[in-house]
Amino acid sequence: MIIVNTDYITGKELQMIGLVRGSCVRSKHLGKDIMAGFKTLVGGELKAYTEVMNESRALATKRMVEDAEAQGADAVVNVRYVSAAVMQGAAEITAYGTAVKFI
């Protein structure tokens, strides 16, 4: 499965199938949340949050690809990511794009 954030794939003619997406809602571990709170006092990267977001993005991408494969796609173009807080301590990551077949 080819995944790109452009609306084309060099050397390929594309037929649009439609929108595909995958999402993941994750919460932070209480211990990591407390440690991150301390880190905000002195500044610097919140590595535990970065790790959670990277894992969530990977899972959302995997689910988007599964959606595309279920529709018979060869690739997903125009891939985008969006995140939103859904409640205190939890965030949603959504990956979405356009499923296409090669002509």
C-alpha positions in Angstrom: 0.0 0.0 0.0 1.4 3.4 -1.0 0.6 6.2 1.3 1.4 9.8 0.2 0.4 13.3 1.3 0.3 14.5 -2.4 -2.7 14.2 -4.7 -0.7 12.2 -7.3 1.8 9.3 -7.5 4.5 9.8 -10.1 4.1 7.5 -13.0 0.6 6.3 -12.0 -2.9 7.1 -13.3 -5.3 7.0 -10.5 -9.0 6.3 -10.2 -10.6 7.7 -7.0 -12.5 5.3 -4.8 -13.3 7.6 -1.9 -12.5 8.8 1.6 -10.8 6.4 4.0 -10.0 7.1 7.6 -8.8 5.6 10.8 -8.8 7.0 14.3 -7.5 6.2 17.8 -8.4 7.7 21.1 -5.8 7.3 23.8 -5.4 8.4 27.4 -2.2 9.1 29.2 -1.0 6.8 32.0 -1.5 8.6 35.4 2.1 8.1 36.4 3.3 9.6 33.1 0.8 12.4 33.5 2.2 13.4 36.9 5.8 13.2 35.6 4.8 15.4 32.6 3.3 17.9 35.0 6.6 18.2 36.9 8.4 18.6 33.5 6.3 21.6 32.6 7.7 23.4 35.6 11.3 23.3 34.2 10.5 23.1 30.5 11.6 20.7 27.8 10.0 17.9 25.7 7.3 15.8 27.2 8.7 12.5 25.9 5.9 10.4 27.3 3.3 12.5 25.4 5.4 12.3 22.2 5.5 8.6 22.5 1.7 8.3 23.1 1.0 10.5 20.1 3.4 8.6 17.8 1.8 5.3 18.8 -1.6 6.8 18.3 -0.7 8.2 14.8 0.7 4.8 13.8 -2.5 3.0 14.9 -4.7 5.5 13.1 -2.6 5.1 10.0 -2.9 1.3 10.2 -6.7 1.6 10.5 -6.9 3.9 7.6 -4.9 1.5 5.4 -7.2 -1.4 6.5 -10.2 0.7 5.4 -8.5 1.4 2.1 -7.7 -2.3 1.6 -11.3 -3.3 2.4 -12.4 -1.0 -0.5 -9.8 -2.5 -2.9 -7.5 0.4 -3.0 -3.9 0.3 -4.2 -2.9 3.5 -2.5 -4.1 6.4 -0.3 -3.3 10.0 -1.5 -3.7 13.3 0.2 -3.1 11.8 3.7 -3.7 14.2 6.6 -3.7 13.9 10.3 -5.7 15.8 12.9 -5.8 15.6 16.6 -8.3 16.8 19.2 -8.8 16.6 22.9 -11.9 14.5 23.7 -11.7 14.9 27.5 -9.1 15.8 30.1 -6.2 13.4 29.6 -7.4 11.8 26.4 -6.8 12.8 22.7 -8.0 11.5 19.4 -5.8 11.2 16.4 -7.5 10.7 13.0 -5.7 9.8 9.8 -7.7 10.4 6.5 -7.1 10.4 2.8 -8.4 9.4 -0.6 -8.3 5.8 -1.5 -7.3 5.2 -5.2 -6.8 2.3 -7.6 -4.2 2.3 -10.3 -5.5 2.4 -13.9 
